[in-house]
Amino acid sequence: MEQELIPRKAIPITAAAKEMSENRAENMKQLLASFSQKQSGQLSSLPPDEQICTPLEQQFVDLARISTAKDTIIEQQRCDIKSINEKLDLKAKELKEALDDLSKCEKRCNAQEEELNILRNLSKEQTYMCEKVNELTRRLLDEDQMATAQKSQIDDLVKRLAKCEAEKEASLAENAQLSTDIETAKATIGVLESRLEKLSPLAELRQITVCTNMIMYYSVQFGEISHDLPKFDSIQI
């Protein structure tokens, strides 16, 4: 393709051929000049009406004119060929530079195509990573909601446990008070039992069968009433 685009250079005329052509033209000019001088000398001695060229002389004159015109045309063509060759050389140089630029552009396009492929692969990887990140984000939000729900349940359990602890403390305090009351009641019962043992003989003698009457009798006999003693109504001894 590159060889077809480069124009072929014109074959330059060699120095020997050019010199031979110039020598031949020079010889033709000298021959024509000498013949013209001779003919002019002969014709100048004749009257103007008698100055007529022979056919051979006329042929030489025509040949000289043709040779002169041909030399002029050849010289003009040489100048044109030289100008065309210079233009062709310039165009060939410009074409070579254009082909070099085209090659550089092609290499640059190939490099950019490779970069584009790399960017496409990176874009695919980035898309995959974005999908993974979105999935992990959704899972994290779900787990966060579950953790929030579990935390709420734990807070409720802590509140219930604190309430149970408070109830337990109240129950322990109440049990302690009840234990104290029981111990006091046991002590009182012991005192009452000992007093009843003391009053039993007297009650039998006085035939007192009601506990209240027995206590009143005890108070009358001993001059004191125990306010700590519980009331026992209609209890038979």
Buried (B, 14 or more C-beta within 10 A) or exposed (E): EEEEEEEEEEEEEEEEEEEEBEEEBEEBBEBBEEBBEEBEEEBEEEEEEEEEEEEEBEEBBEEBEEBBEEBEEBEEEEEEBEEEBEEBEEEBEEBEEEBEEEEEEEEEEEEEEEEEEEEEEEEEEEEEEEEEEEEEEEEEEEEEEEEEEEEEEEEEEEEEEEEEEEEEEEEEEEEEEEEEEEEEEEEBEEEBEEBBEEBEEEBEEEEBEBBEEBBEBBEEEEEEEBEEBEEBEEEEE
